[in-house]
Amino acid sequence: MTAEEAIVDVFERRSAAALFVTEVQYGIAPQRDPAEFAAALQRLVERGEIIIVTKPAPDVHLADADLRIAARVAPDADVAIESAWHGWLRDFLASHRCS
């Protein structure tokens, strides 16, 4: 299975319209080299099969976090991305306490 096929397979196995890029990366078994994964993801973007949106860090402690969300191209991909983001953000804000 190619790296591109492995990425698409994660979306299919999870029945997810949108996932954080880190969820996609760690959903691949066996794990791929990070450079290979990044290149495969970029090829899928260039071919118009995947879109990626980068969200802003909601907290200074997450400034270096990878908050990119990927979705397979579909009519409601933007809605799926926003839903994934708002679900994560809601959970984060409900449990995070700055010190």
C-alpha positions in Angstrom: 0.0 0.0 0.0 1.4 3.4 -1.0 1.6 6.2 1.6 -1.2 8.0 -0.2 -3.4 4.9 -0.1 -2.6 4.5 3.6 -3.7 8.1 4.3 -7.0 7.6 2.5 -7.4 4.3 4.3 -7.4 6.1 7.7 -10.3 8.2 6.7 -12.2 5.1 5.5 -11.5 3.0 8.5 -12.4 5.8 10.9 -15.5 6.7 8.8 -14.4 10.3 9.3 -14.9 13.3 7.0 -12.2 15.3 8.7 -9.3 14.5 11.1 -6.4 16.3 12.6 -3.3 15.6 10.5 -1.7 14.0 13.6 -4.7 11.6 13.9 -4.1 10.6 10.2 -0.4 10.2 10.7 -0.7 8.0 13.8 -3.6 6.1 12.3 -1.4 4.6 9.7 0.0 1.1 10.4 2.8 0.5 10.1 4.0 4.0 10.8 5.6 5.8 7.9 8.7 8.0 8.0 7.5 11.6 8.9 9.0 13.0 5.7 7.3 10.2 3.6 4.0 11.0 5.3 4.3 14.7 4.7 5.2 14.2 1.0 2.3 11.9 0.5 -0.1 14.3 2.2 1.2 17.1 0.0 0.8 15.0 -3.2 -2.9 14.3 -2.2 -3.4 18.1 -1.7 -1.8 18.8 -5.1 -4.0 16.2 -6.8 -7.1 17.8 -5.2 -8.0 14.7 -3.1 -7.4 16.2 0.3 -7.8 19.7 1.7 -5.9 20.9 4.8 -6.8 23.9 7.0 -4.5 25.2 9.7 -6.3 26.5 12.8 -4.9 29.0 15.2 -3.6 27.9 18.6 -6.2 28.8 21.2 -3.6 29.0 23.9 0.0 30.3 24.0 1.1 26.8 25.3 0.0 25.3 22.0 1.9 27.7 19.7 4.0 24.8 18.4 1.2 22.3 18.1 0.2 20.9 14.8 -3.5 22.0 14.5 -4.0 21.2 10.9 -7.2 19.5 10.0 -7.4 17.3 6.8 -10.5 16.3 5.0 -11.2 14.3 1.8 -12.6 16.6 -0.9 -16.4 16.6 -0.7 -19.2 19.2 -0.9 -19.3 19.4 2.9 -15.6 19.2 3.6 -15.5 22.7 5.1 -18.4 21.8 7.4 -16.6 18.6 8.5 -13.4 20.6 9.2 -15.2 23.2 11.3 -17.1 20.4 13.2 -13.8 18.6 14.0 -12.2 21.9 15.1 -15.1 23.1 17.3 -15.4 19.6 18.9 -11.7 19.6 19.8 -11.8 23.3 20.9 -14.8 22.7 23.1 -13.1 19.8 24.8 -9.8 21.7 25.2 -11.4 24.7 26.7 -13.5 22.6 29.1 -10.4 20.9 30.5 -7.5 23.3 30.1 -6.4 25.6 32.9 -3.5 28.0 32.4 -1.2 28.3 35.3 
